[in-house]
Amino acid sequence: MIDSTPIPFVLGMFTVSGSPAFPAIVLDDEAAISIEAIATLAARLGLALTGKESLFGLLQNWDHNFRALCATVAALDDAEAGKYFRSAFTAIEFLTPVAPLETPRQVLCEVTNAGEKPGLFVNKLASTVVGPKAKIHLPSRDGKVVGEVKVGAVIAHPSYELDPAQAVNAIAGYMTVTDLSLIDGTESVDWLKAKSQPAFLPTGPYFVPAAFADAIDAVDTNIAFNGETNLKANLASRSETIAATVARLTHDFHLFPGDLVCCGTDSGPVLSDRPALGDGDIIEAAVRGLGQQTLNAMRTSLEASRKG
């Protein structure tokens, strides 16, 4: 529990001038301050951060770290307490966002419009994860690549056999994800191959703590292709809440901090009817309140696709 109403913030992983990726707090989508820079302030408040080298590390002790981050943001907002840290802020335009969770332990992804009520989930390999400005690697094998924008629910605690009320507290936060699939036209889809091609899960730019994700079960989503085709949807079309979905999954799987559960809508075209991505296409994917991605589809090397 937080003692008072916390000041909203989001988290991200960033690089600057080619530096190693580092976690940072973002305020008002304009300026960021690294977790390392505010670690001493958190310690002075009696709430030393753990796992501060990455968002994944922070998630391993999320309840404590979220409380510490809330207290630290409140202190930064105080004219006296925060004055020594203002010079540590960097304008967001000078930072390059990368995947908030570079290598989640487990990724489960919903197959929407599959005739399943509630939705069918399949495994997606962690090697698919890239950042919000990635170059999407178009495989050379036959088939068309299609995209869906979804909400990624990030797990906060080891979770098994939860009910929906418990699952609400098991979700640390949310992020925008673009779920890419390779559709080859066969009747029997090998979903692991279809969804786990390299760079097939752009994520971010931000991780939004659950406490600051307003009305997540009724948010608008949109994915646009070359600024022309817009596929709009709303999570209210789902047959169950995200928390209910997470609870259902925990009756079959043991989920851990930093795991990612990707939830879509039950509206919009089926995968086979979605626009095929071609070389040079620009994809803009957004979830209201979670941020937008701008992606480039390219028949390029795998190494190039993972930069972003």
URKA-V187477 format. One record per helix or strand. SS is the DSSP state (A for helix, B for strand). FROM is the first residue (numbers start at 0). LEN is the number of residues. If there is no record, write none. Layout:
BEGIN
ss=SS from=FROM len=LEN
ss=SS from=FROM len=LEN
END
This chain:
BEGIN
ss=B from=9 len=6
ss=B from=21 len=6
ss=B from=30 len=4
ss=A from=34 len=10
ss=A from=54 len=5
ss=A from=61 len=16
ss=A from=85 len=3
ss=B from=89 len=2
ss=A from=91 len=3
ss=B from=95 len=3
ss=B from=106 len=5
ss=B from=119 len=4
ss=A from=125 len=3
ss=B from=128 len=2
ss=B from=134 len=3
ss=B from=143 len=12
ss=B from=158 len=1
ss=A from=163 len=7
ss=B from=170 len=13
ss=A from=190 len=5
ss=B from=200 len=3
ss=B from=206 len=3
ss=A from=209 len=3
ss=A from=215 len=3
ss=B from=219 len=6
ss=B from=228 len=6
ss=A from=234 len=3
ss=A from=241 len=8
ss=B from=254 len=1
ss=B from=259 len=4
ss=A from=270 len=3
ss=B from=281 len=6
ss=B from=290 len=8
ss=A from=301 len=4
END
